[in-house]
Amino acid sequence: MRKIYYLKTCDTCKRILKSLPKLDSFTLQDIKEESITVKQLEEMYALTNSYEVLFSKRAKLYKEMGLKDENLQEVDFKRYILEHYTFLNRPVIIINDKIFVGNSTKNVEAAITLLNNE
């Protein structure tokens, strides 16, 4: 599977997408227009073994809802990601059995390297 979960209104996501080779070989899903399903989130979890890794602590709602002051568990991270798209740490790039979560330079470079070495 080759899939990217992203937000088309996010400039960082747009920049990262432009930097990826072989972008046309991916299925793109704008998570605001097409919500993440339980099955999709569980597929991501199977590759990370952590809902917390998939959860964005940078989301405005994280602070607004006071979640930073709570002791969240895996089940909570899963629920919040499914409830509101902004809680997904994006972009999520899936290349076969590899997953790259978030916009760190290290992550993006690793995805680009993998694509270039195919």
C-alpha positions as CSV (number, residue, x, y, z in Angstrom):
1,M,0.0,0.0,0.0
2,R,1.2,3.5,-0.8
3,K,-0.9,6.1,0.9
4,I,-0.5,9.6,2.4
5,Y,-2.8,11.1,4.9
6,Y,-2.5,14.9,4.9
7,L,-4.3,18.2,5.2
8,K,-4.5,20.1,1.9
9,T,-4.7,23.4,3.7
10,C,-1.5,22.8,5.6
11,D,1.5,24.5,4.0
12,T,4.0,22.0,5.6
13,C,2.1,19.1,4.2
14,K,2.1,20.7,0.7
15,R,5.8,21.4,0.9
16,I,6.5,17.8,1.9
17,L,4.3,16.4,-0.8
18,K,6.2,18.4,-3.4
19,S,9.5,17.0,-2.2
20,L,8.4,13.4,-2.5
21,P,9.6,11.5,-5.6
22,K,7.0,9.1,-7.2
23,L,4.1,11.1,-5.7
24,D,1.8,9.9,-8.5
25,S,2.2,6.3,-7.1
26,F,0.4,7.3,-3.9
27,T,-3.2,7.5,-2.9
28,L,-3.7,10.8,-1.2
29,Q,-6.4,11.3,1.5
30,D,-7.2,14.8,2.7
31,I,-8.2,14.0,6.3
32,K,-10.5,17.0,6.6
33,E,-12.5,16.1,3.5
34,E,-12.5,12.3,4.1
35,S,-12.3,11.3,7.7
36,I,-10.0,8.6,8.9
37,T,-11.9,5.3,9.5
38,V,-11.3,3.0,12.4
39,K,-9.9,0.4,10.0
40,Q,-7.4,3.0,8.6
41,L,-6.3,4.1,12.0
42,E,-5.8,0.5,13.1
43,E,-3.7,-0.1,9.9
44,M,-1.5,2.8,11.0
45,Y,-1.4,1.4,14.5
46,A,-0.2,-2.0,13.2
47,L,2.8,-0.2,11.7
48,T,3.6,2.0,14.7
49,N,2.3,0.0,17.7
50,S,1.3,3.3,19.3
51,Y,-1.6,5.7,19.0
52,E,0.4,8.3,20.8
53,V,3.0,8.4,17.9
54,L,0.1,9.1,15.6
55,F,-1.3,11.8,17.9
56,S,-0.4,15.5,17.4
57,K,0.3,17.3,20.6
58,R,0.7,20.5,18.5
59,A,-3.0,20.6,17.7
60,K,-4.8,23.7,19.0
61,L,-7.5,21.6,20.4
62,Y,-5.0,19.7,22.5
63,K,-4.3,22.8,24.5
64,E,-7.8,24.3,24.3
65,M,-9.4,21.1,25.7
66,G,-6.8,20.9,28.5
67,L,-5.6,17.5,27.3
68,K,-2.0,18.4,28.0
69,D,-2.8,18.4,31.7
70,E,-4.4,14.9,31.5
71,N,-2.7,11.5,31.7
72,L,-3.9,10.2,28.3
73,Q,-3.8,6.5,27.5
74,E,-3.6,4.7,24.1
75,V,-7.4,4.4,24.0
76,D,-7.7,8.1,24.6
77,F,-5.3,8.9,21.8
78,K,-7.2,6.6,19.4
79,R,-10.6,8.2,20.4
80,Y,-9.4,11.8,19.9
81,I,-7.8,11.0,16.5
82,L,-11.1,9.5,15.3
83,E,-13.1,12.4,16.8
84,H,-11.2,15.2,15.1
85,Y,-8.8,15.3,12.2
86,T,-6.4,17.8,13.7
87,F,-5.3,15.2,16.3
88,L,-3.6,13.1,13.6
89,N,0.2,13.9,13.4
90,R,0.6,14.6,9.8
91,P,1.5,13.8,7.2
92,V,1.4,10.1,7.5
93,I,3.2,8.4,4.7
94,I,2.8,4.7,4.2
95,I,5.1,2.9,1.8
96,N,4.2,-0.8,1.8
97,D,5.1,-2.0,5.4
98,K,6.9,1.2,6.4
99,I,5.3,4.3,8.0
100,F,6.6,7.8,8.4
101,V,4.6,10.0,10.8
102,G,4.9,13.7,11.1
103,N,6.9,16.4,9.5
104,S,10.3,16.1,11.1
105,T,13.2,16.5,8.7
106,K,14.5,13.1,9.7
107,N,11.2,11.4,8.9
108,V,10.7,13.1,5.5
109,E,14.3,12.4,4.5
110,A,13.9,8.7,5.4
111,A,10.8,8.5,3.3
112,I,12.5,10.2,0.3
113,T,15.5,7.9,0.7
114,L,13.3,4.8,0.7
115,L,11.5,6.0,-2.4
116,N,14.7,6.9,-4.3
117,N,16.1,3.4,-3.5
118,E,13.2,1.5,-4.8
